[in-house]
Amino acid sequence: MLPRENVPAGGAALVALFLADLIVRTSYQIGKAPVLPVLAHGLGASPLLLGAIISVSTATGLFLKPLFGLLSDYRGRWIWLLTGTTLFTVIPCLYLFVERPSDLFMLRLVHGLSTAIYGPVTMAYIAAWRSEKAAEAFGWFGLARTASYILGPLVGGVALTFAAPETIYAATCFLSALAFIPTLYLRNADHIAIPQTWSVTGAVRSISSSRPLIVLAVIEGTTYVAIYAVKAFMPVMALVAGHQPLEIGTFLAIQEAANAVLRPPMGRLADRTRPVVPLLLGLGALAAGLLVLSAMGPTRFAMLTAALLIGGGQGAFGPATLSLVAGATPVQHLGLAFGSIGAIRNAGKIAGPIVAGALVSTMSYQASFASIAAIPLMIALWILCLSGTSLAIPASEAMRVQRVKAPRRGR
């Protein structure tokens, strides 16, 4: 274990991690929408291949997040944070050499490695630093990703009016390189001692046999099915109803803004009460937003109300579930736990549009959203039935969860 005086202060380390994540994810989102579809279309990609190009990076995380989380538990987190930052910086330069849609598909597959590393490693860092009451820290940290979802498409859209997609990708290389500054500051923040008895089979057995983690994986996966079903088909429903693209963009921006605003206070609520409280509030808000769209259709008022409810729901249950994962996991297996949960979340992101597409093909948009609303409602009912059992840390497991807090500077 590193000497305590060499470890950055907890608050400063969290800020450094926040800045690194904000920089690389904003850079990544700049090159994703609308720049990526424009590049793929210009290369002659068919609609089917274009969709595969856009979604394939998510599939990378689906399969590799648990692996990188596991490796960060075994070899240390900082080296993998540095590796992820390097990939975020170097890979965009390779877009300059893409000549065919198939090249772009393979490059997107590789580019997904960067987010597959950053996700579990950053979450494990925070869980290790904040051994108790981590939900608020997760809430503040989540603002980095939410801000990137807002800034990335905006900056990318403006940049397309002045430059070609390849030039924009080259510029994101330099932007991502700025993340090395906070990353290097975190060099001495990876201060978790690895037990001598640590083993891959033991880690996998510990995570796969944890009932709280299994419950949380189901919650995360199914909830993201509902969220990404809305992301995929709400714009289509609004377009069919005659709304302008600007209105649709406003809906999505309001949804992300509500998510961002509520994350820290909902995280604080989770810390001061129980994480199950904001978790249930979030699921209820998500279901209410879907039911508003179902009952009122794509009117301006309904879209605004649904945006606030769905975004607010995300902001409520996001920090709560992450806090529950941290509380149910021994410190030596945090990377694997967050990698596994992240993979399940990615599966939900992929399945959401597919489920919504199947529903829309057989019923109206409004009926489809009503059907999707049943997902968070059933999950909330399930949580109420399990509350105090499967979402609580068994006493024997809690005694094994030994964490090391980053001390304040000067101690």
N, C-alpha and C positions, 0 to 999 in steps of 0.2 A: 504494500500500500504506500502511496506517496506521502511524504511528510505533510502534516496538516497545514503548516505555514506556506507551503508551495501551492495550495489549492486556491483558485480564484474564489472570491466571495460569492455566496449563493445568488444574491440579487444581481451582481454584475455578470456572473456566468449566464444567468437566465436571459439578460439583455443581449449578451453576445450571441447566444444561441438563437434568440429571436431575430437579430439582425442578419445572421447568416442564412436562416431559413427564408426570411422576407426577400433577400436579394436573389437567391438562386431560384426560388419559386416564382417570383415576378418575372425574372428572365425567362424561365421555362414557359410561363403562360403567355408572354409576349409572342413566343414562337409557336404557340398552339392554336389560338383562335383570335382573329380570322386568318392569320398568316399561313398556317399549315394547309387548310383547305384550298387557299388560293394557289399555293405552290403545287399541291397534288393535282389540282385541276389543270394548271398550266403544263404539267408533265403528261397530260392525257389520261389520267386515272379514271376508270369507270366509276359510276356511283357506288357500286358494291365495294370496289377496291379502295375508294376514298374513305368509306366508312371504316374499313378494316385498318387503314393507315392511321386514322384518328384514334381508334380504340386499342390498338395493339400494345401501346405502352402500359395501359392499365393491366393487360394480361401478363406483362412481365412482372409487375408487382404481385399479382395473384399467386404466382409460383415461387418467386424468389424472396419476398419480404421475410418469411420465416427463416430462410437460410441466412440472410444477412443479419437478422436479429440474433440468431444463434451464434454466428461468428463474432458479433460484437460482445456477446457475453463471455466468450472464450478468449478472444484476443485483445479485448479492450475496445472502447467505443470511439476514442479520438481518431485512431487510424482509419476507421471506416467513415467517420465524418469527413476527414481529409480526402479520402478516396471519392466520396460522393461529391464533394465540392470540386474536385479535379474533373470528374466526369461532366458535371454541369458546365464547366468552363471549356473543356476541350471538344466535346461532341458537337455543339452547334457549329463549329468551324467546318465539320465534315459535310454539312448541308451544301457547301459551295461546290462539292464534287458530285452531287446527285444528278443523274442524267435520265433515269427511268423510274416509273412508279414503283417497280419492284425494289429498286435501290432505296427509295424513301421508306418503304415498308420495313426493310431490314434495319435501316438506321433508327427508325422510331422504336423498333424492338430493343435495340441497344440503348437508346436514350432513356428508356424506362428503367434502366439499372440505377440511374441517379436518384430518382424518387423512391425506388424500392429500398435503397440504402438509407436515405434521409429519414423516411417515415419512422421505422422502428427505433433507429438509433437516437433521434432527438426525443422521442417519447420516453425511452428508457433513461436518458440523461435526467429528464425532469422528475420522473418517478423516484430515481435514486437520490436526487438532491432534496426533494420534498417528501420525506418519509411519511408524513401525516398531513392531512388537509391539502392535498395536491390539486384538487379540482379547480381552485381559483388560478393557480399557476398554469394549468392546462388551458383555462379559459383565456388568459392573457396571451399565452403562446399561440393559441389558435387564430388570433387576429392576424398573424403573419400570413398564414395560408389564405384566409378570407380576403385580406387586402390584395394579395397577388391575383385572386380571381377577379377582383374589380379593376386593378391597375393594368394587369397584363393585356386583356382584350382591348382596353381603351388605348394604351400606348401602341399596341400592335396595329390597331385600325388606323390611327393617325400616321404611323410610320409607313403604312402601305401607300399613302397618298404621295410620299416623297421618294420611296426606295423600293427596290425589288425584294422579294422574300429572301433571296440568298444573302443580300446585303444586311437585312435585318438580323438574320441568324448570326452573321459575323459580328455584328454590334453586341449581340447578347453574350458573346464570349467575353468581351471586356467587362460587361456589367457583372457577369457571374464571378469574374476574377476578384471583384471587390470583396466577395465573401471570404476570401482567404484571411483577411484582417481579423474579423471576429473568430474565425476558425482557429487561427494560430494562438489567439488569446486563451482559448480553451484547452491548450496543450496539457496543462496540469490539473484540469478539472475531472479527469477520468481516474477517480481515486477509489474504485471499488476493488477490494481484495477478492481474488478468485480462490474459492476453497480448493484444497488439494484433492477432494473427492469429486470435483466437478467432472461430468462425463456427458457425452452427447445423448446416450440412451437414457441416462438419468434425467436430463433436462426435458427430453421429449416425453418421458413417462410422467414427470411432474406436471407438465402443462396439459397433456391429454387426459389426465385423470382428475383434474381440478373441476369440480362441478360448477363453481361460480364462473370460471372462465368459459365453460361450455355454454352456460346460460347467456353470458354476455356476448359470445360469438353469434349466437342465434339472434339476439336483439339487434346487434350491429348489422348483420347481413340482411335480415328481413326489412329493417327500417330503411336501409339504403336502396333497397328495391323500390320502395315507395317514393323516396326522394328523387331518384334518377328517372323514374317513370314520369314524374312531373317535369323535370328538366327537359326530357326528350319530346313530350307531346303537348305540354301547355302552349309552347310557341305555335305549334301546328294548329291547335284548336283556335288560338287567337287569330291567326292568319285567315283561317277559313271563315271566321266571324267578321272579317273585314278590318281588323285592327292594323295599324301601321307598325313597321319594324321598330320605330322609336318607342312606341308604347310597350312593345314586348321587351325591349331592352331595359326600359324603366322598371318593369315588373321584376326582371331578374336582378337588377341592381338593388332594388328595395329589399328583395329577399336576402341577398348577401349582406346588406347593411344591417338588417334586423338580426341576422345571425351574429354579426360582429359585435353589435352593441350589447347583446344579451349574454354573450359568453362569460365575461368576467363576473357580473353580478350573479349569474346562475351558478357559476363555479363557487362563489362565496357562499351562496345559499346551500350548496351541496356540502361544503365544509362545516357550516354551522348547524345544519340539521342532519339529514342523511342523504347520500347521493340518489337514493330511490325517489326522493321528493321531486327534484327538478327533472329526473328521468321521466316520471309519470306526467309531469306538466308538459314536457316537450312532446311526448307521444300524443297527448291530448290535443295540443295545438296543431300538430301536423295533421291529425285526423280531421280536426275542425276546418283547416284550410282546404283540404280535399273535398269535404262535404259542402263548403261554400261554393266551390267551383261546380260541383255537381248540381246543387240546388238552384243557383242563380245564373249559371252559364258564364260565358266569357264577357260579362259586362265590365266596364272600367272599375266600378266599385267592387265587384267580386274579385277581380284580379288584384286590386290593391290590398283588399282584406286578406286574400289567400297568401299574397306575398309576405305580409307581415306575420301571419300565423305560421306559415311553413318555415320561413327564415328564423322566426323566434323559437320555434320548436327545435330546430337544429342547434341553436345557441344554448338551449336549455339542457338537452340530453347529451350533447357532445362531451363537455367537461365531466359530466357525471359518470358516463360509462368509462372514460379514461381513468378517472379516479378509482372506480371499482376494480378495474384491471390491475392498477398499481397496488391496491390494497390486498388483492387476492394472490399476488405473485411473489415468491422469494426473490430477493435482490439479484441473485446470481442467474436468474432466468428471465429477467425483465425484457431483454431484447427479443428473445424467442416469443414471449407472450404477446408483446405489441406487434411483432411481425406477423404472428398468426392471426391476431384480430384484424390487422390491416389487410391481410390477404382475404379474409372473409368479407371485409368491407368492399374490397375491389370486386369480389364475386357479385355482391349486391349491385354495384354500379353497372356491371355488365348485364346482369339479369333484368334490371329495372326496365330499360327500353324494350327488351324482348317481351317481357310480360305485358307491358302497356301496349305494344304493337299487336300482340295476340288478342287482347281485349278489344282494342279499337277496331280490329278487323271483323269482330262479331257483334259489336254493340256500339252505341253512340259514345261520344267523348264524355258526356256528363255521366252516363251509366258506368263508364270505365273508371272515372275518378271516384265514383261512389264505391265501386268494388275495391279499388286500391286503398281507400280509407279504412277498409276492414283490417288491413295489415297492422297499422299501429294500434288500432283499438284492441285487437286480439292479443297483441304483445303486451299492452298495458294491463289487460285482464290477467294474463299469465303471470306478470310481475306481481300483481296484487295477491295472487294465490301463492306465489313463492316467497313473498317478502318476509325477510327474517330467517329464511332457511337457505335457499340456494344462492342468494346474493349476499349472504353474510360470510365472513371469513371464519372457518372453524378455528377453535381456540388452539388446537394442536398445530395448525398451519401458521396461525398468527405468531406463535412462539418461534417458528423457524424463520420468519421474515425479519432479517436483521439488515438494517440499512445504515448508511453513513451519510450524514448531512454535510454539505459544504459549509465550513465555518465562516464566520464573519471575519473580515480582514482586521488584523490587529491582535487577534488572540494568540 
